[in-house]
Amino acid sequence: MDEHDDDVKNDMENPKKGQSKSDVWKCFTKYGDESRCKCNYCGKDYACSTKHCGTTTLWNHLQTQCAQYNSIKYGEDKKQKS
């Protein structure tokens, strides 16, 4: 193994401080002291302190509660009658 391989391995084992790993953060924006976040689609506010809260609540919001996210994701038009 050369020196470059060691650098890549260390980067994967020790992500930079403040780096978000979950893809859910593409849909939410942290604000204030970063213990709160808002949905980028509907603006609903959630607690998101990294030490006390996980991302499960945020994923659940996107999958079951956020109509705007789901209409974009699934291409649905809520105004259209079925």
N, C-alpha and C positions, 0 to 999 in steps of 0.2 A: 504494500500500500504506500502511495506517495503522500507528500504533504498536502496536496489539493484534496485528496480523498478524506484526510483527517479533518480538514476545514469544513467540508460538506457534512460529514457525520456530526460534528459538533454543532453546526447550525440547525440540524434536524432535531437533535436531542435537547438543545437549549434555545428555544425561540426567543427572539428579542423581547424585552420587557414592553408590554403594551400592545403586542401583536395579537390580534384576534384570530383564532383558529377556525371558528365556526362560520359556515357560509351564511348563517342567519344574519350576520352583521352587514350583509349587503342590503338588507331590507330594513334595518334599524339604525338610528343615529343616536349616539350617546351625547349627553349634554350636562351642564352644571359640573359637578365634581365627578362625573361619569358613573354615578350610582343610579341614574335614571336614563331611560332611552325612549325614543318615540318611533313608531312605525312610519316608514317613509311613504306609505300608501294612504293610510287613514288618519294618522296622527295620534293614535291611542298611546297613552303613556304607561310605561312599565318600570318596575324596579329591576336593575340589572347589575348590581354590585357583583363583581367577579368573585369575591370571597364568600358571598352569602347566597347568591342566586345563580342558577344554571341557565341554559338556553332552552330548556324544555317548554317553559311557558311561552317564550317567544315563538318557537316552532308551532305550538298549539294555536296561538293567535293567528298565524299565517294560514294554517290548514283549515281552521274551523270558523274563525270569526271575521277575518278581513275580506270583505266582499270585493274590494278594489283589487287586492292582490290576486284573488282567485279568478276574477274576470279577465285579468291580464294573462295569468298563467294558462287558463283553460280556453281562452278566446270566447268567453260567453258574453252575451249582451243582455244585461238585466232588463232592458227596456223591451226586448223582443218577446213576443208572446209565444208560448210553446204550443 
